Amino acid sequence: MKSLQDILKGVDVLQIIGKQDLLIQDICFDSRKVVAQSVFVAIKGFAVDGHDFLAKVIEQNCKLVVVSELPSAIINDITYVQVADTSVVLGQMAANFYNHPSKSMNVIGVTGTNGKTTVATLLYKLFRELGYNVGLISTVENVINDEVIPSTHTTPDAVSIQTLMRKMKDGSCTHCFMEVSSHAIHQHRIEGISFSGGLFTNISHDHLDYHNTFDEYIAVKKAFFDSLGKDTFSLVNIDDKRGRVMQQNTKSAKHTYALKMMADFKGRIYSNTLEGLELDINGLSVWFRLIGEFNAYNLLLAYGTATLLGEDNGEVLSVLSMLPPANGRFEQYQGPNGMIGIIDYAHTPDALENVLKTISELNSGGGNMITIVGCGGNRDKTKRPKMGSIAAKYSDKVIFTSDNPRDEDPSVIIKEMSDGVAISQKKKTLSILDRREAIKTAVMMANKGDVILLAGKGHETYQEIKGVKHPFDDKKELKGVFKMFE
């Protein structure tokens, strides 16, 4: 239990109407979870406004509400706390409620379009191997030491983050590595977190269904670095021209990494095969299990971060060299007749191009490249023709299929992807709505030495259709079909 004064410490309050000697049991922004001693924070969301549910939570005996707009009728025995922006203060209040757990850990935020999950997971595994108690907040899963907590968002809501971090603190975690999405930054989900460092991977076309323009998307990412304090560090990829932009107004200590430019952490690829990578990192040559140039960047970023956190260079590289890919990130499976299946989460044009270019460069067997790909429904439509064009450009055969169509017609999504394919390449494409049938068809088409890429879903174990998540796991499906043809 916390007093109202405790949870409002440091919060910019416009006014309080009603009693102030109240005790709070929990903080809620979901009206369905409110109980008698909850404080309800009315958030103006993307689709729903919490202010519309004030009457409902008061009926549930909630006596304390936080609002940005006062209701027309004030009820005498209800306490109203008015603030300028409830989404901003939600995280601050949650941090107060849980005694600011992030202040007792090195919390490192990873942002960018691609690579966030891989980098955060690499750092989590690295520091566990180095002997630390560690937390992870990622698209795939949230982890406290070895306890896995299923993940529903790239970055959870502000209250859930503080709850997780409190559990991490109780588990004696010294480090927390977390993905920081553009949605989370824009919606203030990371308010109340004391970051020790911020990492930037890259930025490319994504989330324009949410952000109005690409410039706005960049500005939101940059806002994370603008918020870092003078006792923190930032580490950015300067091979991406927006890397320097991220650091323009930050108070953090500025550090850089790159494969092509001169940087604080400089890498060079010696060899790149389907078996792994050999890299030179600041003069040290190491072989890694991860594959492709995009993973060279991820490894370089993980190495630089660990170094800035005071770890021994040699020990860091030794552990990194043994680590496998993150779940659903360039996972390889041997199929019948010498074919290879690769599962990757690539769901943006840039990510898909990176994966396909890597496979093309490393496919020494000379087999065909067969790509199975779709696009999610209720998401950025402008990337669909680009994804279709890229798939056709780098593949010998392409099967467009369903990938979480949500409330949209999957055949419309597939047509929008197909519209991006050049007329000269149309003959190499197929459209199969059923993803299971698409996988089976790809394996039936494949010959010895061919590579089949299942792109877009990676770690996901469901297909979201009309608000229902139906069980579907690319890995299980691919291995099942492989077994049929052995």
Long-range contacts (C-beta under 8 A, 24 or more apart in sequence): 1-25, 1-37, 2-96, 2-97, 4-39, 4-64, 4-79, 4-81, 6-96, 6-97, 7-39, 7-93, 7-96, 7-97, 8-81, 8-93, 8-96, 9-96, 10-92, 10-96, 11-83, 11-89, 11-92, 11-93, 11-96, 12-83, 12-84, 12-89, 13-81, 13-82, 13-83, 14-82, 14-83, 14-84, 15-81, 15-82, 16-79, 16-80, 16-81, 16-82, 17-70, 17-74, 17-79, 17-80, 17-82, 18-76, 18-77, 18-78, 18-79, 18-80, 19-77, 19-79, 20-79, 22-63, 22-64, 22-79, 24-64, 24-97, 26-97, 27-90, 27-93, 27-94, 27-97, 27-159, 28-57, 28-159, 29-86, 29-90, 29-157, 29-159, 31-56, 31-57, 31-60, 34-60, 34-62, 35-60, 35-61, 35-62, 36-60, 36-61, 36-62, 36-63, 37-63, 38-62, 38-64, 39-64, 39-65, 39-66, 39-93, 40-64, 40-65, 40-66, 41-65, 41-66, 41-86, 41-89, 41-90, 41-93, 42-66, 42-67, 42-68, 42-86, 43-86, 43-87, 43-90, 44-68, 44-86, 44-87, 46-187, 46-210, 50-86, 66-90, 66-93, 85-188, 87-187, 87-188, 87-191, 88-188, 88-191, 89-191, 90-158, 90-159, 90-188, 90-191, 91-158, 91-159, 91-161, 91-162, 91-188, 91-189, 91-190, 91-191, 91-192, 91-193, 92-191, 92-192, 93-192, 94-158, 94-159, 94-161, 94-162, 94-163, 94-192, 95-162, 95-191, 95-192, 95-193, 96-192, 97-162, 98-162, 98-163, 98-165, 98-166, 99-166, 100-192, 100-194, 101-162, 101-165, 101-166, 101-168, 101-169, 102-165, 102-176, 102-192, 102-193, 102-194, 102-195, 103-194, 104-169, 105-135, 105-165, 105-168, 105-169, 105-173, 105-174, 105-175, 105-176, 105-196, 106-174, 106-175, 106-176, 106-196, 106-197, 106-309, 107-165, 107-175, 107-176, 107-178, 107-193, 107-194, 107-195, 107-196, 108-175, 108-176, 108-177, 108-178, 108-195, 108-196, 108-197, 108-198, 108-199, 108-305, 108-309, 109-178, 109-179, 109-180, 109-190, 109-193, 109-195, 109-197, 109-198, 109-199, 109-224, 110-177, 110-178, 110-179, 110-180, 110-199, 110-201, 111-179, 111-180, 111-181, 111-182, 111-185, 111-198, 111-199, 111-200, 111-201, 111-221, 111-224, 112-199, 112-200, 112-201, 112-202, 112-203, 112-221, 112-237, 113-201, 113-202, 113-203, 113-204, 113-205, 113-206, 113-348, 113-350, 113-351, 114-201, 114-202, 114-204, 114-294, 114-346, 114-348, 114-350, 114-351, 114-354, 115-201, 115-202, 115-294, 115-297, 115-298, 115-301, 116-154, 116-179, 116-180, 116-181, 116-201, 117-179, 117-326, 117-329, 117-345, 118-290, 118-295, 118-298, 118-325, 118-326, 118-329, 119-177, 119-199, 119-201, 119-298, 119-301, 119-302, 119-305, 120-177, 120-178, 120-179, 121-177, 121-326, 121-327, 122-298, 122-299, 122-302, 122-320, 122-323, 122-326, 123-175, 123-177, 123-302, 123-305, 123-306, 124-177, 125-323, 126-302, 126-306, 126-316, 126-319, 126-320, 126-323, 127-175, 127-177, 127-306, 129-319, 129-322, 129-323, 130-311, 130-315, 130-316, 130-319, 132-173, 132-174, 132-175, 133-171, 133-172, 133-173, 133-174, 133-175, 134-173, 134-174, 134-175, 134-176, 134-177, 135-164, 135-165, 135-168, 135-171, 135-173, 135-175, 135-176, 135-177, 135-178, 136-176, 136-177, 136-178, 137-161, 137-164, 137-176, 137-177, 137-178, 137-179, 138-177, 138-178, 138-179, 139-179, 139-345, 139-459, 140-326, 140-327, 140-328, 140-459, 141-327, 144-168, 144-171, 144-173, 145-171, 145-173, 147-171, 153-181, 153-183, 153-184, 154-179, 154-181, 154-183, 154-184, 155-179, 155-180, 155-181, 155-183, 155-184, 155-189, 155-190, 156-189, 157-189, 158-188, 158-189, 158-190, 158-191, 158-192, 161-189, 161-190, 161-193, 162-192, 165-193, 175-309, 180-224, 182-207, 182-210, 182-211, 182-217, 182-220, 182-221, 183-207, 183-210, 185-220, 185-221, 185-223, 185-224, 186-210, 186-211, 186-220, 186-223, 190-224, 195-227, 195-228, 195-229, 195-232, 196-232, 196-233, 196-309, 197-228, 197-232, 197-233, 197-234, 197-235, 197-252, 197-305, 197-308, 197-309, 198-224, 198-225, 198-228, 198-232, 198-233, 198-234, 198-235, 198-250, 198-252, 199-234, 199-235, 199-236, 199-301, 199-305, 200-225, 200-234, 200-235, 200-236, 200-237, 200-240, 200-242, 200-243, 200-246, 201-237, 201-297, 201-298, 201-301, 202-237, 202-240, 202-297, 202-350, 203-240, 203-242, 204-348, 204-349, 204-350, 204-351, 205-348, 205-349, 205-350, 205-380, 205-382, 205-383, 205-386, 206-348, 206-350, 206-380, 206-383, 207-380, 208-380, 208-382, 208-383, 209-378, 209-379, 209-380, 209-381, 210-380, 218-242, 218-245, 221-246, 222-246, 222-248, 222-249, 225-249, 225-250, 225-252, 226-250, 228-252, 233-308, 235-265, 235-301, 235-304, 235-305, 235-308, 237-297, 237-301, 238-263, 239-297, 255-304, 255-308, 257-297, 257-300, 257-301, 257-304, 258-300, 259-293, 259-296, 259-297, 259-300, 264-304, 265-300, 265-301, 265-303, 265-304, 265-307, 267-296, 267-297, 267-299, 267-300, 269-293, 269-296, 272-296, 272-358, 272-361, 272-362, 273-362, 273-364, 274-332, 274-340, 274-362, 274-363, 274-364, 281-317, 282-313, 284-313, 284-314, 284-317, 286-317, 286-320, 286-321, 287-321, 288-320, 288-321, 288-323, 289-321, 289-322, 289-323, 289-324, 289-325, 290-323, 290-324, 290-325, 290-330, 291-325, 291-330, 291-358, 291-362, 292-330, 292-354, 292-355, 292-358, 292-362, 293-354, 293-358, 294-351, 294-354, 294-355, 294-358, 295-325, 295-330, 326-459, 327-458, 327-459, 328-457, 328-458, 328-459, 328-460, 328-474, 328-475, 329-458, 329-459, 330-355, 330-358, 331-475, 333-475, 333-478, 333-479, 333-482, 335-443, 335-446, 335-452, 335-478, 335-482, 335-485, 336-482, 336-485, 336-486, 337-446, 337-447, 337-448, 337-485, 338-365, 338-448, 338-449, 339-367, 339-443, 339-446, 339-447, 339-448, 339-449, 339-450, 339-451, 339-452, 340-450, 340-451, 340-452, 341-451, 341-452, 341-454, 341-478, 341-482, 342-451, 342-452, 342-453, 342-454, 343-453, 343-454, 343-457, 343-458, 343-474, 343-475, 343-478, 344-453, 344-454, 344-455, 344-458, 345-455, 345-456, 345-457, 345-458, 345-459, 345-460, 346-455, 346-456, 346-458, 347-375, 347-376, 347-403, 347-455, 347-456, 347-457, 348-383, 348-387, 349-383, 349-386, 349-387, 349-390, 352-387, 352-390, 352-391, 352-455, 353-390, 353-394, 355-453, 355-455, 356-390, 356-391, 356-393, 356-394, 356-395, 356-453, 357-394, 359-394, 359-451, 359-453, 360-394, 363-451, 365-449, 366-449, 367-446, 367-447, 367-448, 367-449, 367-450, 367-451, 368-396, 368-397, 368-446, 368-447, 368-449, 368-450, 368-451, 369-394, 369-395, 369-396, 369-397, 369-450, 369-451, 369-453, 370-395, 370-396, 370-397, 370-398, 370-399, 370-442, 370-445, 370-446, 370-450, 370-451, 370-452, 370-453, 371-395, 371-397, 371-398, 371-399, 371-452, 371-453, 371-455, 372-398, 372-399, 372-401, 372-435, 372-438, 372-439, 372-442, 372-452, 372-453, 372-454, 372-455, 373-398, 373-399, 373-400, 373-401, 373-403, 373-417, 373-453, 373-455, 373-456, 374-400, 374-401, 374-402, 374-403, 374-404, 374-405, 374-410, 374-413, 374-414, 374-417, 374-435, 374-456, 375-403, 375-413, 375-416, 375-417, 375-456, 376-403, 376-404, 376-405, 376-406, 376-456, 377-404, 377-405, 377-406, 377-407, 377-408, 377-410, 377-413, 377-464, 378-406, 378-407, 378-408, 379-406, 381-416, 384-413, 384-416, 384-417, 384-419, 384-420, 385-416, 385-417, 385-419, 385-420, 386-420, 387-417, 387-420, 388-416, 388-417, 388-418, 388-419, 388-420, 388-421, 388-429, 389-420, 389-421, 389-422, 391-417, 391-421, 391-455, 392-420, 392-421, 392-422, 392-425, 392-428, 392-429, 393-425, 395-428, 395-453, 396-428, 397-428, 397-429, 397-430, 397-442, 397-445, 398-428, 398-429, 398-430, 399-429, 399-430, 399-431, 399-432, 399-438, 399-441, 399-442, 400-429, 400-430, 400-431, 400-432, 401-431, 401-432, 401-433, 401-434, 401-435, 401-438, 402-433, 402-434, 402-435, 402-463, 403-435, 403-456, 403-457, 403-463, 404-457, 404-460, 404-462, 404-463, 404-464, 404-465, 405-463, 405-464, 405-465, 406-464, 406-465, 406-466, 406-467, 407-466, 407-467, 435-463, 435-472, 435-477, 436-472, 436-477, 439-474, 439-477, 439-478, 439-481, 440-481, 440-484, 443-478, 443-481, 443-482, 443-484, 443-485, 444-485, 452-478, 454-478
